[in-house]
Amino acid sequence: MPEPYGDNNPIGYVTNFFVTPSHRNQGAGSALLEALKEHARSAGLEGLIVWPSERSDPLYRRSGFQPSQELLELPLDAS
């Protein structure tokens, strides 16, 4: 994504990460997330960002993801 600051390192956005129901609660999600983190490190990313579902939030937090103080959100009224 273009940005005006030349000294920023790239950030990875985690999207569409899921484990099929038959493989849940067996470590598959943790293993996939660890592989993703290793890939991101080797690619030189500064960090990863995710918008977790209520169900996936504990997985991401166990893996070291933390809430950000920097994000602002503006919900737009659909009407």
mmCIF file of the N, C-alpha and C atoms, coordinates in Angstrom:
data_MODEL
# 
_entry.id   MODEL 
# 
loop_
_atom_site.group_PDB 
_atom_site.id 
_atom_site.type_symbol 
_atom_site.label_atom_id 
_atom_site.label_alt_id 
_atom_site.label_comp_id 
_atom_site.label_asym_id 
_atom_site.label_entity_id 
_atom_site.label_seq_id 
_atom_site.pdbx_PDB_ins_code 
_atom_site.Cartn_x 
_atom_site.Cartn_y 
_atom_site.Cartn_z 
_atom_site.occupancy 
_atom_site.B_iso_or_equiv 
_atom_site.pdbx_formal_charge 
_atom_site.auth_seq_id 
_atom_site.auth_comp_id 
_atom_site.auth_asym_id 
_atom_site.auth_atom_id 
_atom_site.pdbx_PDB_model_num 
ATOM 1   N N  . MET A 1 1  ? 0.841   -1.158  0.000  1.00 0.00 ? 1  MET A N  1 
ATOM 2   C CA . MET A 1 1  ? 0.000   0.000   0.000  1.00 0.00 ? 1  MET A CA 1 
ATOM 3   C C  . MET A 1 1  ? 0.898   1.236   0.000  1.00 0.00 ? 1  MET A C  1 
ATOM 4   N N  . PRO A 1 2  ? 0.697   2.159   -0.913 1.00 0.00 ? 2  PRO A N  1 
ATOM 5   C CA . PRO A 1 2  ? 1.524   3.362   -0.941 1.00 0.00 ? 2  PRO A CA 1 
ATOM 6   C C  . PRO A 1 2  ? 1.356   4.175   0.342  1.00 0.00 ? 2  PRO A C  1 
ATOM 7   N N  . GLU A 1 3  ? 2.436   4.799   0.755  1.00 0.00 ? 3  GLU A N  1 
ATOM 8   C CA . GLU A 1 3  ? 2.391   5.659   1.933  1.00 0.00 ? 3  GLU A CA 1 
ATOM 9   C C  . GLU A 1 3  ? 3.446   6.742   1.793  1.00 0.00 ? 3  GLU A C  1 
ATOM 10  N N  . PRO A 1 4  ? 3.256   7.879   2.460  1.00 0.00 ? 4  PRO A N  1 
ATOM 11  C CA . PRO A 1 4  ? 4.152   9.013   2.245  1.00 0.00 ? 4  PRO A CA 1 
ATOM 12  C C  . PRO A 1 4  ? 5.477   8.958   3.005  1.00 0.00 ? 4  PRO A C  1 
ATOM 13  N N  . TYR A 1 5  ? 5.674   7.961   3.852  1.00 0.00 ? 5  TYR A N  1 
ATOM 14  C CA . TYR A 1 5  ? 6.870   7.899   4.669  1.00 0.00 ? 5  TYR A CA 1 
ATOM 15  C C  . TYR A 1 5  ? 7.812   6.824   4.135  1.00 0.00 ? 5  TYR A C  1 
ATOM 16  N N  . GLY A 1 6  ? 8.995   7.212   3.753  1.00 0.00 ? 6  GLY A N  1 
ATOM 17  C CA . GLY A 1 6  ? 9.943   6.269   3.171  1.00 0.00 ? 6  GLY A CA 1 
ATOM 18  C C  . GLY A 1 6  ? 10.626  5.370   4.177  1.00 0.00 ? 6  GLY A C  1 
ATOM 19  N N  . ASP A 1 7  ? 10.526  5.682   5.468  1.00 0.00 ? 7  ASP A N  1 
ATOM 20  C CA . ASP A 1 7  ? 11.244  4.900   6.470  1.00 0.00 ? 7  ASP A CA 1 
ATOM 21  C C  . ASP A 1 7  ? 10.395  3.834   7.154  1.00 0.00 ? 7  ASP A C  1 
ATOM 22  N N  . ASN A 1 8  ? 9.168   3.659   6.739  1.00 0.00 ? 8  ASN A N  1 
ATOM 23  C CA . ASN A 1 8  ? 8.301   2.641   7.341  1.00 0.00 ? 8  ASN A CA 1 
ATOM 24  C C  . ASN A 1 8  ? 8.589   1.268   6.754  1.00 0.00 ? 8  ASN A C  1 
ATOM 25  N N  . ASN A 1 9  ? 8.543   0.261   7.620  1.00 0.00 ? 9  ASN A N  1 
ATOM 26  C CA . ASN A 1 9  ? 8.677   -1.118  7.160  1.00 0.00 ? 9  ASN A CA 1 
ATOM 27  C C  . ASN A 1 9  ? 7.300   -1.654  6.803  1.00 0.00 ? 9  ASN A C  1 
ATOM 28  N N  . PRO A 1 10 ? 7.235   -2.648  5.943  1.00 0.00 ? 10 PRO A N  1 
ATOM 29  C CA . PRO A 1 10 ? 5.931   -3.187  5.543  1.00 0.00 ? 10 PRO A CA 1 
ATOM 30  C C  . PRO A 1 10 ? 5.229   -3.927  6.684  1.00 0.00 ? 10 PRO A C  1 
ATOM 31  N N  . ILE A 1 11 ? 3.919   -3.887  6.626  1.00 0.00 ? 11 ILE A N  1 
ATOM 32  C CA . ILE A 1 11 ? 3.043   -4.548  7.593  1.00 0.00 ? 11 ILE A CA 1 
ATOM 33  C C  . ILE A 1 11 ? 2.236   -5.607  6.842  1.00 0.00 ? 11 ILE A C  1 
ATOM 34  N N  . GLY A 1 12 ? 2.012   -6.747  7.469  1.00 0.00 ? 12 GLY A N  1 
ATOM 35  C CA . GLY A 1 12 ? 1.181   -7.789  6.876  1.00 0.00 ? 12 GLY A CA 1 
ATOM 36  C C  . GLY A 1 12 ? -0.225  -7.737  7.434  1.00 0.00 ? 12 GLY A C  1 
ATOM 37  N N  . TYR A 1 13 ? -1.218  -7.921  6.578  1.00 0.00 ? 13 TYR A N  1 
ATOM 38  C CA . TYR A 1 13 ? -2.618  -7.978  6.981  1.00 0.00 ? 13 TYR A CA 1 
ATOM 39  C C  . TYR A 1 13 ? -3.092  -9.424  6.872  1.00 0.00 ? 13 TYR A C  1 
ATOM 40  N N  . VAL A 1 14 ? -3.542  -9.975  7.974  1.00 0.00 ? 14 VAL A N  1 
ATOM 41  C CA . VAL A 1 14 ? -4.004  -11.363 8.008  1.00 0.00 ? 14 VAL A CA 1 
ATOM 42  C C  . VAL A 1 14 ? -5.496  -11.369 7.687  1.00 0.00 ? 14 VAL A C  1 
ATOM 43  N N  . THR A 1 15 ? -5.866  -12.049 6.614  1.00 0.00 ? 15 THR A N  1 
ATOM 44  C CA . THR A 1 15 ? -7.276  -12.132 6.217  1.00 0.00 ? 15 THR A CA 1 
ATOM 45  C C  . THR A 1 15 ? -7.622  -13.575 5.883  1.00 0.00 ? 15 THR A C  1 
ATOM 46  N N  . ASN A 1 16 ? -8.876  -13.921 6.066  1.00 0.00 ? 16 ASN A N  1 
ATOM 47  C CA . ASN A 1 16 ? -9.392  -15.237 5.680  1.00 0.00 ? 16 ASN A CA 1 
ATOM 48  C C  . ASN A 1 16 ? -8.605  -16.399 6.268  1.00 0.00 ? 16 ASN A C  1 
ATOM 49  N N  . PHE A 1 17 ? -8.222  -16.266 7.511  1.00 0.00 ? 17 PHE A N  1 
ATOM 50  C CA . PHE A 1 17 ? -7.509  -17.331 8.218  1.00 0.00 ? 17 PHE A CA 1 
ATOM 51  C C  . PHE A 1 17 ? -8.542  -18.134 8.999  1.00 0.00 ? 17 PHE A C  1 
ATOM 52  N N  . PHE A 1 18 ? -8.670  -19.414 8.682  1.00 0.00 ? 18 PHE A N  1 
ATOM 53  C CA . PHE A 1 18 ? -9.619  -20.241 9.414  1.00 0.00 ? 18 PHE A CA 1 
ATOM 54  C C  . PHE A 1 18 ? -9.189  -21.694 9.360  1.00 0.00 ? 18 PHE A C  1 
ATOM 55  N N  . VAL A 1 19 ? -9.754  -22.460 10.265 1.00 0.00 ? 19 VAL A N  1 
ATOM 56  C CA . VAL A 1 19 ? -9.516  -23.901 10.328 1.00 0.00 ? 19 VAL A CA 1 
ATOM 57  C C  . VAL A 1 19 ? -10.878 -24.573 10.180 1.00 0.00 ? 19 VAL A C  1 
ATOM 58  N N  . THR A 1 20 ? -10.941 -25.579 9.344  1.00 0.00 ? 20 THR A N  1 
ATOM 59  C CA . THR A 1 20 ? -12.215 -26.279 9.166  1.00 0.00 ? 20 THR A CA 1 
ATOM 60  C C  . THR A 1 20 ? -12.647 -26.910 10.490 1.00 0.00 ? 20 THR A C  1 
ATOM 61  N N  . PRO A 1 21 ? -13.953 -26.995 10.711 1.00 0.00 ? 21 PRO A N  1 
ATOM 62  C CA . PRO A 1 21 ? -14.454 -27.493 11.997 1.00 0.00 ? 21 PRO A CA 1 
ATOM 63  C C  . PRO A 1 21 ? -13.874 -28.840 12.428 1.00 0.00 ? 21 PRO A C  1 
ATOM 64  N N  . SER A 1 22 ? -13.636 -29.741 11.495 1.00 0.00 ? 22 SER A N  1 
ATOM 65  C CA . SER A 1 22 ? -13.136 -31.068 11.876 1.00 0.00 ? 22 SER A CA 1 
ATOM 66  C C  . SER A 1 22 ? -11.690 -31.037 12.376 1.00 0.00 ? 22 SER A C  1 
ATOM 67  N N  . HIS A 1 23 ? -10.971 -29.928 12.152 1.00 0.00 ? 23 HIS A N  1 
ATOM 68  C CA . HIS A 1 23 ? -9.577  -29.819 12.590 1.00 0.00 ? 23 HIS A CA 1 
ATOM 69  C C  . HIS A 1 23 ? -9.374  -28.809 13.717 1.00 0.00 ? 23 HIS A C  1 
ATOM 70  N N  . ARG A 1 24 ? -10.453 -28.238 14.213 1.00 0.00 ? 24 ARG A N  1 
ATOM 71  C CA . ARG A 1 24 ? -10.334 -27.241 15.274 1.00 0.00 ? 24 ARG A CA 1 
ATOM 72  C C  . ARG A 1 24 ? -9.991  -27.894 16.609 1.00 0.00 ? 24 ARG A C  1 
ATOM 73  N N  . ASN A 1 25 ? -9.362  -27.108 17.476 1.00 0.00 ? 25 ASN A N  1 
ATOM 74  C CA . ASN A 1 25 ? -8.997  -27.526 18.841 1.00 0.00 ? 25 ASN A CA 1 
ATOM 75  C C  . ASN A 1 25 ? -8.017  -28.703 18.852 1.00 0.00 ? 25 ASN A C  1 
ATOM 76  N N  . GLN A 1 26 ? -7.195  -28.791 17.803 1.00 0.00 ? 26 GLN A N  1 
ATOM 77  C CA . GLN A 1 26 ? -6.183  -29.846 17.727 1.00 0.00 ? 26 GLN A CA 1 
ATOM 78  C C  . GLN A 1 26 ? -4.794  -29.265 17.449 1.00 0.00 ? 26 GLN A C  1 
ATOM 79  N N  . GLY A 1 27 ? -4.681  -27.938 17.506 1.00 0.00 ? 27 GLY A N  1 
ATOM 80  C CA . GLY A 1 27 ? -3.392  -27.290 17.282 1.00 0.00 ? 27 GLY A CA 1 
ATOM 81  C C  . GLY A 1 27 ? -3.141  -26.849 15.849 1.00 0.00 ? 27 GLY A C  1 
ATOM 82  N N  . ALA A 1 28 ? -4.070  -27.124 14.949 1.00 0.00 ? 28 ALA A N  1 
ATOM 83  C CA . ALA A 1 28 ? -3.865  -26.755 13.544 1.00 0.00 ? 28 ALA A CA 1 
ATOM 84  C C  . ALA A 1 28 ? -3.789  -25.244 13.377 1.00 0.00 ? 28 ALA A C  1 
ATOM 85  N N  . GLY A 1 29 ? -4.679  -24.502 14.040 1.00 0.00 ? 29 GLY A N  1 
ATOM 86  C CA . GLY A 1 29 ? -4.671  -23.046 13.938 1.00 0.00 ? 29 GLY A CA 1 
ATOM 87  C C  . GLY A 1 29 ? -3.384  -22.453 14.471 1.00 0.00 ? 29 GLY A C  1 
ATOM 88  N N  . SER A 1 30 ? -2.933  -22.948 15.606 1.00 0.00 ? 30 SER A N  1 
ATOM 89  C CA . SER A 1 30 ? -1.674  -22.455 16.184 1.00 0.00 ? 30 SER A CA 1 
ATOM 90  C C  . SER A 1 30 ? -0.500  -22.749 15.263 1.00 0.00 ? 30 SER A C  1 
ATOM 91  N N  . ALA A 1 31 ? -0.475  -23.942 14.674 1.00 0.00 ? 31 ALA A N  1 
ATOM 92  C CA . ALA A 1 31 ? 0.613   -24.308 13.761 1.00 0.00 ? 31 ALA A CA 1 
ATOM 93  C C  . ALA A 1 31 ? 0.602   -23.431 12.507 1.00 0.00 ? 31 ALA A C  1 
ATOM 94  N N  . LEU A 1 32 ? -0.579  -23.195 11.946 1.00 0.00 ? 32 LEU A N  1 
ATOM 95  C CA . LEU A 1 32 ? -0.675  -22.331 10.772 1.00 0.00 ? 32 LEU A CA 1 
ATOM 96  C C  . LEU A 1 32 ? -0.248  -20.906 11.099 1.00 0.00 ? 32 LEU A C  1 
ATOM 97  N N  . LEU A 1 33 ? -0.657  -20.423 12.255 1.00 0.00 ? 33 LEU A N  1 
ATOM 98  C CA . LEU A 1 33 ? -0.306  -19.068 12.656 1.00 0.00 ? 33 LEU A CA 1 
ATOM 99  C C  . LEU A 1 33 ? 1.198   -18.940 12.906 1.00 0.00 ? 33 LEU A C  1 
ATOM 100 N N  . GLU A 1 34 ? 1.814   -19.944 13.490 1.00 0.00 ? 34 GLU A N  1 
ATOM 101 C CA . GLU A 1 34 ? 3.270   -19.916 13.688 1.00 0.00 ? 34 GLU A CA 1 
ATOM 102 C C  . GLU A 1 34 ? 4.001   -19.902 12.341 1.00 0.00 ? 34 GLU A C  1 
ATOM 103 N N  . ALA A 1 35 ? 3.512   -20.686 11.381 1.00 0.00 ? 35 ALA A N  1 
ATOM 104 C CA . ALA A 1 35 ? 4.122   -20.689 10.046 1.00 0.00 ? 35 ALA A CA 1 
ATOM 105 C C  . ALA A 1 35 ? 3.972   -19.314 9.389  1.00 0.00 ? 35 ALA A C  1 
ATOM 106 N N  . LEU A 1 36 ? 2.824   -18.690 9.560  1.00 0.00 ? 36 LEU A N  1 
ATOM 107 C CA . LEU A 1 36 ? 2.601   -17.360 9.016  1.00 0.00 ? 36 LEU A CA 1 
ATOM 108 C C  . LEU A 1 36 ? 3.548   -16.345 9.651  1.00 0.00 ? 36 LEU A C  1 
ATOM 109 N N  . LYS A 1 37 ? 3.727   -16.415 10.978 1.00 0.00 ? 37 LYS A N  1 
ATOM 110 C CA . LYS A 1 37 ? 4.625   -15.493 11.673 1.00 0.00 ? 37 LYS A CA 1 
ATOM 111 C C  . LYS A 1 37 ? 6.072   -15.671 11.196 1.00 0.00 ? 37 LYS A C  1 
ATOM 112 N N  . GLU A 1 38 ? 6.500   -16.904 11.008 1.00 0.00 ? 38 GLU A N  1 
ATOM 113 C CA . GLU A 1 38 ? 7.858   -17.156 10.513 1.00 0.00 ? 38 GLU A CA 1 
ATOM 114 C C  . GLU A 1 38 ? 8.033   -16.607 9.098  1.00 0.00 ? 38 GLU A C  1 
ATOM 115 N N  . HIS A 1 39 ? 7.033   -16.810 8.259  1.00 0.00 ? 39 HIS A N  1 
ATOM 116 C CA . HIS A 1 39 ? 7.096   -16.276 6.899  1.00 0.00 ? 39 HIS A CA 1 
ATOM 117 C C  . HIS A 1 39 ? 7.177   -14.749 6.931  1.00 0.00 ? 39 HIS A C  1 
ATOM 118 N N  . ALA A 1 40 ? 6.373   -14.126 7.785  1.00 0.00 ? 40 ALA A N  1 
ATOM 119 C CA . ALA A 1 40 ? 6.370   -12.663 7.888  1.00 0.00 ? 40 ALA A CA 1 
ATOM 120 C C  . ALA A 1 40 ? 7.735   -12.149 8.354  1.00 0.00 ? 40 ALA A C  1 
ATOM 121 N N  . ARG A 1 41 ? 8.324   -12.826 9.325  1.00 0.00 ? 41 ARG A N  1 
ATOM 122 C CA . ARG A 1 41 ? 9.665   -12.430 9.801  1.00 0.00 ? 41 ARG A CA 1 
ATOM 123 C C  . ARG A 1 41 ? 10.689  -12.553 8.680  1.00 0.00 ? 41 ARG A C  1 
ATOM 124 N N  . SER A 1 42 ? 10.660  -13.665 7.961  1.00 0.00 ? 42 SER A N  1 
ATOM 125 C CA . SER A 1 42 ? 11.647  -13.877 6.898  1.00 0.00 ? 42 SER A CA 1 
ATOM 126 C C  . SER A 1 42 ? 11.441  -12.908 5.736  1.00 0.00 ? 42 SER A C  1 
ATOM 127 N N  . ALA A 1 43 ? 10.225  -12.401 5.580  1.00 0.00 ? 43 ALA A N  1 
ATOM 128 C CA . ALA A 1 43 ? 9.944   -11.423 4.526  1.00 0.00 ? 43 ALA A CA 1 
ATOM 129 C C  . ALA A 1 43 ? 10.278  -9.999  4.963  1.00 0.00 ? 43 ALA A C  1 
ATOM 130 N N  . GLY A 1 44 ? 10.701  -9.837  6.222  1.00 0.00 ? 44 GLY A N  1 
ATOM 131 C CA . GLY A 1 44 ? 11.085  -8.521  6.708  1.00 0.00 ? 44 GLY A CA 1 
ATOM 132 C C  . GLY A 1 44 ? 9.946   -7.622  7.124  1.00 0.00 ? 44 GLY A C  1 
ATOM 133 N N  . LEU A 1 45 ? 8.786   -8.223  7.423  1.00 0.00 ? 45 LEU A N  1 
ATOM 134 C CA . LEU A 1 45 ? 7.650   -7.403  7.843  1.00 0.00 ? 45 LEU A CA 1 
ATOM 135 C C  . LEU A 1 45 ? 7.869   -6.868  9.253  1.00 0.00 ? 45 LEU A C  1 
ATOM 136 N N  . GLU A 1 46 ? 7.366   -5.672  9.496  1.00 0.00 ? 46 GLU A N  1 
ATOM 137 C CA . GLU A 1 46 ? 7.468   -5.046  10.811 1.00 0.00 ? 46 GLU A CA 1 
ATOM 138 C C  . GLU A 1 46 ? 6.466   -5.640  11.788 1.00 0.00 ? 46 GLU A C  1 
ATOM 139 N N  . GLY A 1 47 ? 5.338   -6.075  11.293 1.00 0.00 ? 47 GLY A N  1 
ATOM 140 C CA . GLY A 1 47 ? 4.310   -6.646  12.155 1.00 0.00 ? 47 GLY A CA 1 
ATOM 141 C C  . GLY A 1 47 ? 3.165   -7.196  11.336 1.00 0.00 ? 47 GLY A C  1 
ATOM 142 N N  . LEU A 1 48 ? 2.203   -7.774  12.034 1.00 0.00 ? 48 LEU A N  1 
ATOM 143 C CA . LEU A 1 48 ? 0.997   -8.320  11.414 1.00 0.00 ? 48 LEU A CA 1 
ATOM 144 C C  . LEU A 1 48 ? -0.215  -7.667  12.055 1.00 0.00 ? 48 LEU A C  1 
ATOM 145 N N  . ILE A 1 49 ? -1.242  -7.441  11.261 1.00 0.00 ? 49 ILE A N  1 
ATOM 146 C CA . ILE A 1 49 ? -2.496  -6.870  11.743 1.00 0.00 ? 49 ILE A CA 1 
ATOM 147 C C  . ILE A 1 49 ? -3.619  -7.828  11.392 1.00 0.00 ? 49 ILE A C  1 
ATOM 148 N N  . VAL A 1 50 ? -4.544  -7.976  12.323 1.00 0.00 ? 50 VAL A N  1 
ATOM 149 C CA . VAL A 1 50 ? -5.695  -8.854  12.095 1.00 0.00 ? 50 VAL A CA 1 
ATOM 150 C C  . VAL A 1 50 ? -6.930  -8.230  12.748 1.00 0.00 ? 50 VAL A C  1 
ATOM 151 N N  . TRP A 1 51 ? -8.072  -8.452  12.146 1.00 0.00 ? 51 TRP A N  1 
ATOM 152 C CA . TRP A 1 51 ? -9.351  -8.077  12.730 1.00 0.00 ? 51 TRP A CA 1 
ATOM 153 C C  . TRP A 1 51 ? -10.032 -9.400  13.093 1.00 0.00 ? 51 TRP A C  1 
ATOM 154 N N  . PRO A 1 52 ? -9.796  -9.902  14.308 1.00 0.00 ? 52 PRO A N  1 
ATOM 155 C CA . PRO A 1 52 ? -10.279 -11.238 14.656 1.00 0.00 ? 52 PRO A CA 1 
ATOM 156 C C  . PRO A 1 52 ? -11.777 -11.282 14.931 1.00 0.00 ? 52 PRO A C  1 
ATOM 157 N N  . SER A 1 53 ? -12.320 -12.452 14.715 1.00 0.00 ? 53 SER A N  1 
ATOM 158 C CA . SER A 1 53 ? -13.693 -12.692 15.140 1.00 0.00 ? 53 SER A CA 1 
ATOM 159 C C  . SER A 1 53 ? -13.673 -12.950 16.646 1.00 0.00 ? 53 SER A C  1 
ATOM 160 N N  . GLU A 1 54 ? -14.824 -12.952 17.252 1.00 0.00 ? 54 GLU A N  1 
ATOM 161 C CA . GLU A 1 54 ? -14.902 -13.233 18.692 1.00 0.00 ? 54 GLU A CA 1 
ATOM 162 C C  . GLU A 1 54 ? -14.323 -14.612 18.997 1.00 0.00 ? 54 GLU A C  1 
ATOM 163 N N  . ARG A 1 55 ? -14.584 -15.578 18.115 1.00 0.00 ? 55 ARG A N  1 
ATOM 164 C CA . ARG A 1 55 ? -14.093 -16.945 18.329 1.00 0.00 ? 55 ARG A CA 1 
ATOM 165 C C  . ARG A 1 55 ? -12.576 -17.045 18.161 1.00 0.00 ? 55 ARG A C  1 
ATOM 166 N N  . SER A 1 56 ? -12.007 -16.297 17.205 1.00 0.00 ? 56 SER A N  1 
ATOM 167 C CA . SER A 1 56 ? -10.569 -16.426 16.934 1.00 0.00 ? 56 SER A CA 1 
ATOM 168 C C  . SER A 1 56 ? -9.703  -15.523 17.812 1.00 0.00 ? 56 SER A C  1 
ATOM 169 N N  . ASP A 1 57 ? -10.290 -14.557 18.490 1.00 0.00 ? 57 ASP A N  1 
ATOM 170 C CA . ASP A 1 57 ? -9.522  -13.628 19.314 1.00 0.00 ? 57 ASP A CA 1 
ATOM 171 C C  . ASP A 1 57 ? -8.581  -14.336 20.302 1.00 0.00 ? 57 ASP A C  1 
ATOM 172 N N  . PRO A 1 58 ? -9.034  -15.350 21.044 1.00 0.00 ? 58 PRO A N  1 
ATOM 173 C CA . PRO A 1 58 ? -8.125  -16.027 21.976 1.00 0.00 ? 58 PRO A CA 1 
ATOM 174 C C  . PRO A 1 58 ? -6.913  -16.669 21.284 1.00 0.00 ? 58 PRO A C  1 
ATOM 175 N N  . LEU A 1 59 ? -7.102  -17.218 20.093 1.00 0.00 ? 59 LEU A N  1 
ATOM 176 C CA . LEU A 1 59 ? -5.991  -17.818 19.348 1.00 0.00 ? 59 LEU A CA 1 
ATOM 177 C C  . LEU A 1 59 ? -4.928  -16.766 19.054 1.00 0.00 ? 59 LEU A C  1 
ATOM 178 N N  . TYR A 1 60 ? -5.355  -15.625 18.540 1.00 0.00 ? 60 TYR A N  1 
ATOM 179 C CA . TYR A 1 60 ? -4.399  -14.569 18.204 1.00 0.00 ? 60 TYR A CA 1 
ATOM 180 C C  . TYR A 1 60 ? -3.709  -14.033 19.456 1.00 0.00 ? 60 TYR A C  1 
ATOM 181 N N  . ARG A 1 61 ? -4.450  -13.849 20.531 1.00 0.00 ? 61 ARG A N  1 
ATOM 182 C CA . ARG A 1 61 ? -3.845  -13.339 21.764 1.00 0.00 ? 61 ARG A CA 1 
ATOM 183 C C  . ARG A 1 61 ? -2.828  -14.327 22.334 1.00 0.00 ? 61 ARG A C  1 
ATOM 184 N N  . ARG A 1 62 ? -3.139  -15.631 22.289 1.00 0.00 ? 62 ARG A N  1 
ATOM 185 C CA . ARG A 1 62 ? -2.174  -16.640 22.758 1.00 0.00 ? 62 ARG A CA 1 
ATOM 186 C C  . ARG A 1 62 ? -0.896  -16.598 21.933 1.00 0.00 ? 62 ARG A C  1 
ATOM 187 N N  . SER A 1 63 ? -1.020  -16.203 20.686 1.00 0.00 ? 63 SER A N  1 
ATOM 188 C CA . SER A 1 63 ? 0.125   -16.155 19.783 1.00 0.00 ? 63 SER A CA 1 
ATOM 189 C C  . SER A 1 63 ? 0.902   -14.842 19.895 1.00 0.00 ? 63 SER A C  1 
ATOM 190 N N  . GLY A 1 64 ? 0.442   -13.925 20.740 1.00 0.00 ? 64 GLY A N  1 
ATOM 191 C CA . GLY A 1 64 ? 1.183   -12.693 20.968 1.00 0.00 ? 64 GLY A CA 1 
ATOM 192 C C  . GLY A 1 64 ? 0.587   -11.430 20.377 1.00 0.00 ? 64 GLY A C  1 
ATOM 193 N N  . PHE A 1 65 ? -0.508  -11.545 19.652 1.00 0.00 ? 65 PHE A N  1 
ATOM 194 C CA . PHE A 1 65 ? -1.165  -10.345 19.126 1.00 0.00 ? 65 PHE A CA 1 
ATOM 195 C C  . PHE A 1 65 ? -1.726  -9.539  20.289 1.00 0.00 ? 65 PHE A C  1 
ATOM 196 N N  . GLN A 1 66 ? -1.633  -8.215  20.180 1.00 0.00 ? 66 GLN A N  1 
ATOM 197 C CA . GLN A 1 66 ? -2.090  -7.323  21.242 1.00 0.00 ? 66 GLN A CA 1 
ATOM 198 C C  . GLN A 1 66 ? -2.980  -6.240  20.658 1.00 0.00 ? 66 GLN A C  1 
ATOM 199 N N  . PRO A 1 67 ? -3.911  -5.709  21.466 1.00 0.00 ? 67 PRO A N  1 
ATOM 200 C CA . PRO A 1 67 ? -4.739  -4.605  20.985 1.00 0.00 ? 67 PRO A CA 1 
ATOM 201 C C  . PRO A 1 67 ? -3.864  -3.389  20.661 1.00 0.00 ? 67 PRO A C  1 
ATOM 202 N N  . SER A 1 68 ? -4.249  -2.641  19.659 1.00 0.00 ? 68 SER A N  1 
ATOM 203 C CA . SER A 1 68 ? -3.511  -1.454  19.257 1.00 0.00 ? 68 SER A CA 1 
ATOM 204 C C  . SER A 1 68 ? -4.158  -0.204  19.833 1.00 0.00 ? 68 SER A C  1 
ATOM 205 N N  . GLN A 1 69 ? -3.339  0.732   20.248 1.00 0.00 ? 69 GLN A N  1 
ATOM 206 C CA . GLN A 1 69 ? -3.837  2.026   20.711 1.00 0.00 ? 69 GLN A CA 1 
ATOM 207 C C  . GLN A 1 69 ? -3.972  3.010   19.555 1.00 0.00 ? 69 GLN A C  1 
ATOM 208 N N  . GLU A 1 70 ? -3.516  2.625   18.377 1.00 0.00 ? 70 GLU A N  1 
ATOM 209 C CA . GLU A 1 70 ? -3.441  3.546   17.256 1.00 0.00 ? 70 GLU A CA 1 
ATOM 210 C C  . GLU A 1 70 ? -4.636  3.497   16.321 1.00 0.00 ? 70 GLU A C  1 
ATOM 211 N N  . LEU A 1 71 ? -5.417  2.443   16.346 1.00 0.00 ? 71 LEU A N  1 
ATOM 212 C CA . LEU A 1 71 ? -6.496  2.260   15.390 1.00 0.00 ? 71 LEU A CA 1 
ATOM 213 C C  . LEU A 1 71 ? -7.712  3.093   15.769 1.00 0.00 ? 71 LEU A C  1 
ATOM 214 N N  . LEU A 1 72 ? -8.256  3.793   14.812 1.00 0.00 ? 72 LEU A N  1 
ATOM 215 C CA . LEU A 1 72 ? -9.516  4.500   14.960 1.00 0.00 ? 72 LEU A CA 1 
ATOM 216 C C  . LEU A 1 72 ? -10.487 3.923   13.943 1.00 0.00 ? 72 LEU A C  1 
ATOM 217 N N  . GLU A 1 73 ? -11.735 3.839   14.312 1.00 0.00 ? 73 GLU A N  1 
ATOM 218 C CA . GLU A 1 73 ? -12.739 3.275   13.422 1.00 0.00 ? 73 GLU A CA 1 
ATOM 219 C C  . GLU A 1 73 ? -13.947 4.196   13.379 1.00 0.00 ? 73 GLU A C  1 
ATOM 220 N N  . LEU A 1 74 ? -14.520 4.370   12.205 1.00 0.00 ? 74 LEU A N  1 
ATOM 221 C CA . LEU A 1 74 ? -15.737 5.145   12.042 1.00 0.00 ? 74 LEU A CA 1 
ATOM 222 C C  . LEU A 1 74 ? -16.801 4.248   11.458 1.00 0.00 ? 74 LEU A C  1 
ATOM 223 N N  . PRO A 1 75 ? -17.717 3.763   12.284 1.00 0.00 ? 75 PRO A N  1 
ATOM 224 C CA . PRO A 1 75 ? -18.828 2.973   11.742 1.00 0.00 ? 75 PRO A CA 1 
ATOM 225 C C  . PRO A 1 75 ? -19.759 3.889   10.945 1.00 0.00 ? 75 PRO A C  1 
ATOM 226 N N  . LEU A 1 76 ? -20.085 3.520   9.748  1.00 0.00 ? 76 LEU A N  1 
ATOM 227 C CA . LEU A 1 76 ? -20.984 4.316   8.909  1.00 0.00 ? 76 LEU A CA 1 
ATOM 228 C C  . LEU A 1 76 ? -22.376 3.729   8.968  1.00 0.00 ? 76 LEU A C  1 
ATOM 229 N N  . ASP A 1 77 ? -23.315 4.569   9.191  1.00 0.00 ? 77 ASP A N  1 
ATOM 230 C CA . ASP A 1 77 ? -24.704 4.143   9.280  1.00 0.00 ? 77 ASP A CA 1 
ATOM 231 C C  . ASP A 1 77 ? -25.181 3.690   7.900  1.00 0.00 ? 77 ASP A C  1 
ATOM 232 N N  . ALA A 1 78 ? -25.779 2.514   7.854  1.00 0.00 ? 78 ALA A N  1 
ATOM 233 C CA . ALA A 1 78 ? -26.217 1.943   6.573  1.00 0.00 ? 78 ALA A CA 1 
ATOM 234 C C  . ALA A 1 78 ? -27.437 2.665   6.001  1.00 0.00 ? 78 ALA A C  1 
ATOM 235 N N  . SER A 1 79 ? -28.113 3.451   6.796  1.00 0.00 ? 79 SER A N  1 
ATOM 236 C CA . SER A 1 79 ? -29.325 4.103   6.305  1.00 0.00 ? 79 SER A CA 1 
ATOM 237 C C  . SER A 1 79 ? -29.049 5.392   5.579  1.00 0.00 ? 79 SER A C  1 
# 
